[in-house]
């Protein structure tokens, strides 16, 4: 077994292998440059209109409510699908048991019970 020293926090933060940071570093730098240009323009060239922080609070609350309701709706859909999938699995198992009882467990000479069970099992594999 290979035992390695656990990485430090700095090593974890700045690991680049398999990270998304190298792919988006250019976009992040461009956005930071644009933000810096807007800040310099606001402070040095012309005063830009400022928005009250209270308006941002109202928008934040509204956004959190909307996202909360969307998350709840998505979870409800997932839960409903989970219940339906479980019911379908239970029905398939029940069908398999009923088929085994109806066709019998032993091979019946001349009646093809074994082939019928095999055909039913192959048919059930189409539906999980």
C-alpha positions in Angstrom: 0.0 0.0 0.0 1.3 3.4 -0.9 1.2 5.9 2.0 1.7 9.6 1.2 1.9 12.6 3.5 -1.4 14.5 3.5 -1.2 17.7 1.6 -1.2 21.0 3.4 -4.0 23.6 2.9 -1.9 25.7 0.6 -1.1 22.7 -1.5 -4.8 21.9 -1.8 -5.7 25.5 -2.7 -3.1 25.8 -5.4 -3.2 22.4 -7.0 -3.6 22.8 -10.8 -3.7 19.2 -12.0 -7.3 18.4 -12.9 -8.5 21.9 -11.8 -10.8 24.2 -13.7 -8.7 27.3 -12.8 -6.3 27.1 -15.8 -9.2 27.0 -18.2 -11.0 30.0 -16.7 -8.0 32.1 -15.6 -8.1 34.2 -18.8 -11.8 35.0 -18.3 -11.3 35.8 -14.6 -8.4 38.1 -15.5 -10.5 39.9 -18.2 -13.3 40.4 -15.7 -11.0 41.7 -13.1 -9.5 44.1 -15.7 -12.9 45.3 -16.7 -13.9 45.8 -13.1 -10.7 47.8 -12.5 -11.4 49.9 -15.6 -14.9 50.7 -14.3 -13.6 51.6 -10.9 -10.9 53.9 -12.3 -13.5 55.5 -14.6 -15.8 56.1 -11.7 -13.1 57.6 -9.4 -11.1 59.6 -12.0 -13.0 60.4 -15.1 -16.7 60.7 -14.4 -18.9 59.8 -11.5 -21.1 56.9 -12.4 -24.6 56.5 -10.9 -24.6 54.5 -7.6 -27.4 52.2 -6.5 -28.5 52.0 -2.9 -27.5 48.9 -1.0 -31.1 48.5 0.2 -32.2 47.7 -3.3 -29.7 44.9 -3.5 -31.0 43.5 -0.2 -34.6 43.4 -1.7 -33.3 41.8 -4.9 -31.3 39.3 -2.8 -34.4 38.3 -0.7 -36.5 37.9 -3.8 -33.8 35.8 -5.5 -33.4 33.6 -2.5 -37.1 32.9 -2.4 -37.3 32.1 -6.1 -34.3 29.8 -5.9 -35.7 28.1 -2.8 -39.0 27.4 -4.5 -37.2 26.0 -7.6 -35.0 23.8 -5.4 -38.1 22.5 -3.6 -39.9 21.8 -6.8 -36.9 20.0 -8.2 -36.6 17.8 -5.1 -40.3 17.0 -5.2 -39.9 15.9 -8.9 -36.9 13.8 -7.9 -38.8 12.2 -5.0 -41.8 11.4 -7.2 -39.6 9.8 -9.8 -37.8 7.7 -7.1 -41.2 6.5 -5.8 -42.3 5.6 -9.3 -39.1 3.8 -10.1 -39.4 1.8 -6.8 -43.0 0.9 -7.6 -41.9 -0.3 -11.1 -39.1 -2.5 -9.6 -41.6 -3.9 -7.1 -44.1 -4.7 -9.9 -41.4 -6.4 -12.0 -40.4 -8.6 -9.0 -44.0 -9.4 -8.3 -44.5 -10.3 -12.0 -41.5 -12.6 -11.8 -42.8 -14.3 -8.7 -46.3 -14.8 -10.1 -44.8 -16.1 -13.3 -42.8 -18.7 -11.4 -45.8 -19.7 -9.4 -48.1 -19.9 -12.5 -45.6 -21.8 -14.6 -44.4 -24.0 -11.8 -40.9 -24.6 -10.5 -40.2 -27.9 -12.0 -39.8 -28.7 -15.7 -43.0 -30.3 -17.1 -42.2 -32.8 -19.8 -43.9 -32.0 -23.0 -45.4 -28.7 -21.8 -42.3 -26.5 -22.2 -42.4 -24.9 -18.7 -38.7 -24.2 -18.7 -38.9 -22.5 -22.1 -41.9 -20.4 -20.9 -40.0 -19.3 -17.8 -37.0 -18.4 -19.9 -39.1 -16.4 -22.4 -40.8 -14.6 -19.6 -37.5 -13.7 -17.9 -36.1 -12.4 -21.2 -39.2 -10.3 -21.7 -38.9 -8.9 -18.2 -35.3 -7.7 -18.9 -36.8 -5.2 -21.3 -38.3 -3.4 -18.3 -36.0 -3.0 -15.3 
